[in-house]
Amino acid sequence: MKLAPSANVAQLSEFDEIIDVRSPGEFALDHIPGALNFPVLDDAERVRIGTLYKQVSAFDAKKIGAALVSHNIARHIETHFIDKPRTWKPLIYCWRGGNRSGAMAHILKQIGFDVAQLEGGYKAYRASVVADLARLPAQFHFRVVCGPTGSGKSRLLQALAEADAQVLDLEGLAAHRGSVLGNLPDAPQPTQKMFDSQLSWTLKQFDPTQPVYVEAESKKIGVLRVPDALLAQMRAGECVRIEVATPLRVALLKQEYVHFLNDPAALQAKLDCLVGLYGHEVIAHWNALAAQHAWDELVLLLLQYHYDPAYAKSTLRNFPAYTQTPAVLIDDISPAGFSAAAKQIHTQP
């Protein structure tokens, strides 16, 4: 009987598909980017087998587990693998590269597929991600887009990407805009491990001979931490300073945060988090403006008293030459305006 061969993390790109056979709960916490989840035990079954193992016996747990695993693998073959050609080359992994992935890999091997099992499983992959995030950032020259809140840094990054520049969109990967109001209305933040995985994968796609554009960030984006090595390399990079007139910043922020304009109570709940900084009287005034839908006045006050002072302090600390850096003026916040600014920036030596 032939066993499926093993492969290591460095060989991930050699396979047609990467199959994660862990439970859906494990998969949701983190997985190899692009992997498909075909669990040999679902979350409830995994708990059941673990309980049997601890409370009854390993023998009983293995009997029930074998039946469940066999049933689930049969279902996956019928629903997903049945139409795969003989040349299909999948890589299978589980938590440690043990029984769960071994069972799936063994059966697919017996069918005749060119299957391999990931050596060390997810744990080996996770170790490689941690090592990559300590190693990879030093390979790149970062051009760090700096500008106060509402100057369209995320829109500029998108325009730069459309202009074929290399862009690391940290806030996009983190599903957060990086402030007390930064949670996206339709997307929760990923886990830290999932953020790390996406970040590692993205860095590996870049050409070290070309600059990488990234937005200036603090140590945390929402609840997620930016790796220390990446943050250090960003702060050693070149500052790209953009300026947008205040009325345009107000207009842009109303577009970006339209979900708060449609739900003033949600905005008021967020503003209440700032009582410790500004006191009850100030927050009560801001909440009253939200209740009155006085959006221009409220956004302007938030910029003047909250966002701009904090951003200036942080930026000068991390980029001391910020105020002496020539600014790129953006006087058009339409897609065409940011596209023109991106072309101007990307063609600069």
N, C-alpha and C positions, 0 to 999 in steps of 0.2 A: 504494500500500500504506500503510495507516494504522499508525503506531506507537502503542504504548500510552502514555498520558499519564503524567506523573510526579506524585508527591505528596510532601509533606514530613512530617517527624515529627509536627508539630502536627496533622496530619489523620488520625492512626491510627484514631481512634474512628469515622471516617466509613465504614469498610469492614466487610463481613460477615465476612470471614476474612482473617487475615494469614498469608501463605505464605512460609516460610523455605526457600529452595532450596539453602542451603549443605549441606555434608556433615554426617552425624550427629555427627562429632567436634566440628565447629565449633558446631553447635547445642547440644551438651551443655555447652560452656563458658559460653555465654550466648546468650540470644535475647530478642526482644521478648515480654513476658508475654502468654500466650494464643496465641502463634504456633504454627502446625503445620509440621512438618518434612517436606517433600517434595523431597528432594535430587535435583538433576539430575546430580550426580556423587557417588558414595559415597566414603568415605575412601580406599579402595584405588585407585579410579579417579582420584581427584584427585591422588594421589601419582604414579600412572602418567603422567598427562598432564603434570604438572609436570616429571617426569624427561625425558620426550620433548622438551619445550620447551627444556630446558637442554642436553641431551646430543645431540639429533639436530637438530631444527629446529622453528621455530614453525609452519611449514606442515604438517609431519607431525603435530605435536601437535594442531593445529586439525582436521585430517581425522579422526583417531581420536576426539578430543573431541566433534566434531559427531555422530558416530555414537552414542556413548555417551549424550550429552545427549538426542538424539532418541528413543532407545530408552526412556530413563527417563521422559521427559515423556509419551510414549505410554502407558507403564504407569500413570502417575499419572492420566492422563485416564480410562483404562479402569476404574481401581479407586476413584477418589475424585471426579473431576469430572464423570463421565458423567451423573449424576443431578441435577446442579445446574441450577436454572431459568435462563432467559435473564436474569433480573433480578439474579442473583448478582454481587456486587461484591467481588472479592478484591484485596488489595494484595500484591505480590510483592517480595521483597528478597533480595539476596545480600550478599557482603562489601562491595563498593563501589558497588553499583547498576550493574554492568556487564553482561558477557556472559551470565552464568548466569541472573540474573533477567530480563535482556532477552529471552533465548530463550523462557523460560516465558511471560512477559507477551505476547510477540509471537504465540505460537500461541493462547493463550487469547483474545487480541483478535481474531484471525482467525476463531475459532469464533463470536464474537459477544458474549462476556462483557464487562461494564463493568469492565475490569481496569486497574490502575495499577501503576507501578513506583516503589519508594521511592527518592527522590533521595538519592544518597550512600550508600545501603545501610546495612548494620549499622554501619559506621564513623560515619555521621552520627547514627544512633540512639545509639550509645555516647557520642558527644560531648554529646548532649542530656542523657543521664543524669548525666554528670559535672557539667554546668552546673546541672541541677536539684538535685542533692544539695548544691551550694554555695549555692543560692538559696532553695529551698523551706522549710527548717527555720525560718528567721526569720519565716515567716508564722504560726507556731503558738505557742500557749501550752501548755506541757507540764506535766502533773501527774505527778510522778515517784514511783512506788511504791517506798518504801524499807522495808527490814526484813531482819533477819539470815537467813542460810541456813536453809531449812526452814520459813519463815513463810508459804509458799504464795503468793508474789508472782505466779507464772505462773497459778495457779488463780484468783487474784483478778482478773487481767487478763481471763481467759476469762469470769468472771462479769460483769465490767464490759461486755464486748462483748455478752453475752447481754442486758444491761440497756440496750442501744442506745447505749452510750458509744463514743466513738472511741478505739480501742486500737491502739497500735503494738507488736506482739509481736516484739521484736528477736530473742529467743532462738528463737522459732518460725521466723522467717525464716532464722536462721543454723543451725538444726538442731543446737543445742548449748545446754547449761544453764550455760555460763559459768564452769566451774571445772575443776580437774584431773580430776574424775570426770564431766565434763559431756557427753562424747560420747554420742549416742543410739545404742542397740544396733542399730537397724534402719534408720538413715538417715545416710549420710555428709553432711558439710557441703557446701553448694554452693560453687562458685568465688566469688572476690571479685566478679567482674563480675556473676554471676547474683544474688548478694546485693544488690549495688547496684541492679540492675534491679528486683528485687522491692520494695526499699525505696523507690525513686523512684515506682514505680507505686502503692504503698500511700499514700504521702504525697499524691499527686494526688487520691486519693479523699476526703480529709478536707475538712471545712468549717472554714476558718480562724476563724470566729466562735465555734466550740465548742472546749473543751479536748481535748487528746489525752493519754490515759493511757499511760505507758510505764514499764517497770521500770528502776531505776537500773543502769547498766552501766559497765564500765571501757572502755578504748580498744579492747580486743579481746574478741571472743566466740569462744573456740576459736582458730582460725587467721585469723579474719576481722576486719577493721578497721571500726569504726564511724566514719562520716565526721566530720571535725573540726567542720563547721558544725552538724551534728545534735547532737554531744556538747556543744558549747558552749551551744546553745539549751536542751538538757535541763538542764544545770547551772545555767542562769539561771531555771529553772522553779520550780514550787511542789512542795515535798516532801510526800508523803502517807505518813505513818509508820504502819506496822502492827506489832502485837505479838502473839505467840503464845507460850503457855507452853512451856517446854522439853520436857516429856514429849510434848506434841502435835507439836512440831517433829520429835522423834525418830520418832514414829509416821508422820508425813507423809513424812519422808525414806525410811523403809523402803518406803513405797508407791511413791514416785517412782523409787527405785533398786533395784527388786525384781530387775532383771537381774543386779545384783552379788550379791544374796543367793542367786541360783540358780547363780552362777558365781564362787565365792570366789577362784579363781586369777586371774581377770581383775581383780578388785578389788585383790588383792595386787600385781599388776603395776603398777597405777596408784599404789598407796601407795609402791612402791619409788622412784617419781619424786620423793618428798619427802625422801629420805635427806639431801640437801644442806641442807635446812632444819632437820631434827630429829635427825639422826644415826641410825646403824644400830640402836642399842639400842631407841629409841622405835619405829621402823618395824617392827623384829622383834616387838615386843610387839603392835602393831596388827595385824600379819599373823597372829600367833598367835590373836588374838581372832577374826579372820575365819575362820581354819581351824576354830575351835571353834564357829562360828556364834553367837558372843556379840554379836549385832547391837546390842542396846540399849547395852551398855557401849562398844562401838567407836564408834557414831554419836555418843554423848555426848562421848567423848574428842575426836573430830574437830571437833565444834562448839566445845568449850572451848579447845582448843589451836591449832586451825588456822583454822577458818572465822570464828568470832566476832571474834577480835582483828583479822584482816585486814579484815573487813567494816567494823568500827567505824572503823578508821583511814582506809579509803578513803571511807566515807560522810561522816565529819566533814571531810575535806579538800574534798570536793565540795559538801557541804551543811552549812556551819558551824552552822546553826540546827537541825540534826537533833534534838539532845537536848532542845531547847526546844519542838519541834513536838508538839502534842497527838497522842497515839497513838490509833489505832482498834484496839480489842482484839478479837481473834477467838478465841473459845473453842469453836468447832465447826468442824472441818476437813472436814465433809461438804460436798457441793455446796450444800445448803441453807444451811449456815453461811456459805460464801463469797458466796452470792447475797445474803444479808441484809447482809453487810458492803459488798458492791458498791453496793447500793441506798442504804445510809447515806452512803457516800462520794460517790456520783454526785449526790445531792440537796443536798450541801453547796454553798453559794455559792462 
